[in-house]
Amino acid sequence: MTDMTDKLSFINRDDKGYIIGVGNLVGCSYAEARKRADDLEEKQGDHYELIKDEKIFQIIQYFVDKEENKFMADKDDWDEIVNHLDNMEDDIYETKKMIANYIETIKEKEK
């Protein structure tokens, strides 16, 4: 059972009533969230429904966590990135060396 003391979910709808976003809010009271939602509604024209329901909160959090995990790299991913950067560094060095040699060749020809 989740402690819902300072947790809310929201549904953001556009001016036609279509859902354009959902999410969870943590660390604020209903009054604070309602004030912020009212400010956003006034500025953007959207509508925010605030929901204090544990099951909805958990469902939204499940999908948020799932989405975040897609972008989390593990050790192998980081090793692959480091290797790629090392290869880029080598390639850059080789490219600079080739350009310098080409410039020297042109200078020699101009003499």
Backbone torsions as a table, in degrees:
resi	resn	phi	psi	omega
1	MET	NA	126.4	-178.4
2	THR	-84.7	135.6	174.5
3	ASP	-74.8	112.3	-174.6
4	MET	-96.9	17.2	-176.4
5	THR	-51.9	-50.4	-177.1
6	ASP	-120.8	34.8	-177.5
7	LYS	-123.3	137.1	177.6
8	LEU	-142.2	158.9	170.1
9	SER	-115.4	158.2	176.3
10	PHE	-137.3	152.5	171.5
11	ILE	-121.8	127.0	-179.5
12	ASN	-105.0	123.0	180.0
13	ARG	-118.4	145.2	176.3
14	ASP	-79.1	-177.4	-175.6
15	ASP	-67.9	-12.1	176.5
16	LYS	-96.5	-3.2	179.1
17	GLY	94.1	0.8	178.5
18	TYR	-76.7	140.1	178.3
19	ILE	-72.7	125.9	177.9
20	ILE	-116.6	-6.0	177.8
21	GLY	-174.6	150.5	172.8
22	VAL	-137.6	157.1	178.1
23	GLY	-175.1	177.2	177.9
24	ASN	-115.3	146.6	174.2
25	LEU	-117.1	134.5	179.7
26	VAL	-130.1	136.1	174.4
27	GLY	92.4	21.4	176.7
28	CYS	-143.4	155.7	178.9
29	SER	-82.9	167.2	177.1
30	TYR	-60.5	-41.6	-178.8
31	ALA	-62.4	-42.9	178.4
32	GLU	-63.9	-43.4	-179.7
33	ALA	-66.1	-39.8	-179.8
34	ARG	-65.0	-39.4	178.8
35	LYS	-63.1	-45.5	179.4
36	ARG	-64.3	-41.5	178.9
37	ALA	-63.0	-42.3	178.4
38	ASP	-62.1	-40.7	177.3
39	ASP	-61.5	-45.6	179.6
40	LEU	-65.3	-40.2	178.5
41	GLU	-60.7	-41.6	-179.8
42	GLU	-65.3	-41.4	-177.4
43	LYS	-77.7	-39.7	-171.1
44	GLN	-104.8	-19.8	-178.1
45	GLY	84.1	-0.6	177.4
46	ASP	-78.4	172.8	175.7
47	HIS	-125.8	136.2	-179.8
48	TYR	-116.1	124.2	172.6
49	GLU	-98.8	127.7	177.4
50	LEU	-102.1	133.9	-174.5
51	ILE	-130.5	130.4	176.3
52	LYS	-112.7	81.0	-177.9
53	ASP	-138.3	122.9	-174.9
54	GLU	-61.3	-43.0	-176.9
55	LYS	-65.3	-44.1	178.0
56	ILE	-63.4	-42.6	178.4
57	PHE	-58.2	-46.1	-178.6
58	GLN	-66.1	-38.6	178.9
59	ILE	-64.5	-47.4	178.9
60	ILE	-61.9	-42.7	-179.1
61	GLN	-64.2	-36.3	177.3
62	TYR	-57.7	-47.1	-178.3
63	PHE	-73.1	-32.7	175.3
64	VAL	-63.7	-47.1	179.1
65	ASP	-62.4	-42.0	179.8
66	LYS	-61.8	-43.1	179.7
67	GLU	-66.1	-42.8	179.1
68	GLU	-64.4	-37.8	-179.4
69	ASN	-65.2	-26.2	177.6
70	LYS	-63.3	-27.9	-175.2
71	PHE	-101.2	-0.1	179.6
72	MET	-84.9	128.2	-179.5
73	ALA	-91.6	143.2	174.1
74	ASP	-97.4	-176.7	-175.7
75	LYS	-58.4	-42.1	179.7
76	ASP	-62.3	-39.7	177.6
77	ASP	-61.5	-44.6	-179.6
78	TRP	-65.6	-39.8	177.2
79	ASP	-61.1	-41.4	179.2
80	GLU	-63.6	-40.4	178.2
81	ILE	-64.2	-44.5	179.1
82	VAL	-61.2	-44.1	178.3
83	ASN	-61.7	-41.6	178.5
84	HIS	-62.1	-43.2	179.0
85	LEU	-65.8	-39.8	176.1
86	ASP	-59.9	-44.5	178.6
87	ASN	-63.5	-39.3	177.8
88	MET	-62.4	-42.1	179.5
89	GLU	-60.7	-44.1	177.1
90	ASP	-63.2	-44.0	179.5
91	ASP	-62.3	-40.9	178.8
92	ILE	-63.2	-43.6	178.8
93	TYR	-60.6	-46.9	179.7
94	GLU	-62.5	-41.4	179.4
95	THR	-64.6	-43.6	177.9
96	LYS	-61.4	-40.5	179.7
97	LYS	-64.4	-42.5	179.1
98	MET	-64.3	-41.4	179.0
99	ILE	-64.9	-44.0	179.3
100	ALA	-61.1	-42.3	177.7
101	ASN	-63.6	-41.0	178.8
102	TYR	-62.9	-43.9	178.4
103	ILE	-61.6	-43.1	178.3
104	GLU	-62.0	-40.3	178.9
105	THR	-62.7	-43.2	179.3
106	ILE	-64.1	-43.5	179.4
107	LYS	-61.2	-40.5	179.7
108	GLU	-64.2	-40.7	-179.2
109	LYS	-66.6	-34.0	-178.2
110	GLU	-72.5	-18.2	-178.3
111	LYS	-74.9	NA	NA
